[in-house]
């Protein structure tokens, strides 16, 4: 049994014996889904687990493992090294908004949204689906919207968002 599964089982056992309901936070949902194992490893390495288990509200644009695998070879391993914690944290915070934004909250057309990484912007286009342009000018697609957590919402995306230049939005 993996350490994560052992800890999850232990937490559930504690909650069951103490009568305390287990929260269903963004981290809990991601940790319970193997498709997000790389994201969970990155959030852990960046020291953001406690933050994303907090009260929020948060919107997380959550890349699947395949999105991380599509990055240039060695990128994930490099970001996970302790000396790159600040860079990893910036990439991860680029995927987080400090509001609860469901798909219906995105206005039609293209609009700038400010992730927690304050100096950066995302361009979110809603219409026939939802697309998110990042600082590289590339676009991620929301492939699963509105996974509701106790402290926010998750939108599953098919690309890792990377900070950089402000994306063209209008």
N, C-alpha and C positions, 0 to 999 in steps of 0.2 A: 504494500500500500504506500502511495506517495505521501510525502510530508503534508502537502496541501489537503489531501483526502483525509489523512489522520487528524489534522487540526479541525477540518470542517466537521468530521464525525464527533470529535470531542466537544466542539462548540454546540452542536445539536444536542448532545447528551446532557450538557450542562443546562441548556435552555429547557429541555424536557423535564429535568429533575428539579429545577428551581421554579418552574411555572412561568418563566419569562419567555415571551415570544421572541424568536430570532428576527432581527431586522432583515429586510430584503433590499440591501443597498446596492448601488451600482457595482461595487467591488464584489459583493456576494454573487450577483448575477453573472458577472464576467468570470469569476473563479469557478463557478459551477458549469461552465460551458467550455469544452476543450477547444472550440474554434477561436477562443480568446487567450490561449495559454501564453503566447508571446506578449500580448498586451499586459497580462497580469504580471509576467516576469519583469517587464519594463517598469510598470507602476511600482512594483516592489523595489526594484533596484534604485528608482528615483526617490524612494521614501514618501510616496504619495498615497499609500494605502489608507492611512488614518484620515487624511484629508478627504478622500473620496468615499469614506465610510461616514463622514460627518453629515450634519443635517442638510447641507445644500441650501437651496436647490442647485442642481447641476444638470447640464446637458452634456453628454459625452458622445462624440463622434468616434465610435469604436472600430478600429481596423481589425479585420480578420487576420488569422495567421498567414493566409495566402498573400495579403497585402504587405506584410512585413517581409515575406519571402521574396517578393518582387523587387525589393530595394536592391541596389548594387551589392554584390557579394561582399560580405564582411561588415556591412553597415550596422546590422543589429548587434553583432558581437562587439564591435567598437563602441557603440552607444552604451552597452551594458557594462563596460569597464568602469570601475569606481572613479577614475580620473576624468571621465566624461559625464559625470552625474548632472552637472549644470546644463550641458547641451541636451541630454536626454530629458531632463525636466522641462526645458523649453519646448522640445518637440511634443511632449505629452500634454503640456498645458495649452498648446495650440489646438488640441482636440477637445477642450473643455470651455463651456460657457457657464457663467455663474447665474444662469436663469434656467427655469424649466421650460424648454421650447419643444412642444410637440409639432409634428409635421404640419398640422393645420395652422400653427402660429407663424409659419414662414409666409410672408406676403408673396403674391404672384409676381413673377419677374425676378430680376436680379437685385440683390441688396447686400450691403456690407454688414457683417456681424463682427463684433469684437470678442475674441476669445479671452480667456483669463490672461494669456500672454499679451499684456496691454498694448504694447507697441505694434502689434500685428493686426491684420484684418483677414477675414475670410469673405469670399463672395458666394453667397448661397442663392441659387436659382431654383425657384419652385414653379412648377407648371406640370409637365408630364413627368412626374417624379421629382426628386430633389437632387441637385448636384452641388458640390462644394469645390470651388476653385481655391487653391492654396498659393503660397508665396513662390512656387516654381512655375505657376501658370497652368499646371496640370489640374485635372478635375477628378474628384472622387464621386461615386454614385452612392446614394443611400439605398441599400438593397433590402434592409429591414428597418422600418421606422417604428418609433413609439413603443419601445420596450420600457414599461413603466417600473420604476424602482421607488422605494420609500423616500429617497432623497433626490429624485430627479427622473431623467429619461435617457435612454440609450438609443442612438441611431447607428446601425451597423453600416460601415462603409467598406468599399473595395480597394482603398488606397490609403497609405499613410500620408497624412497631411504634413507638409514641411514648410516652416516659416521662410521668409525671404522677402521679395519685392511685393508690394501691395498688388493683388491681382486686379486685372481689368474687370470692372463690374457692370458698366452701363454702356 
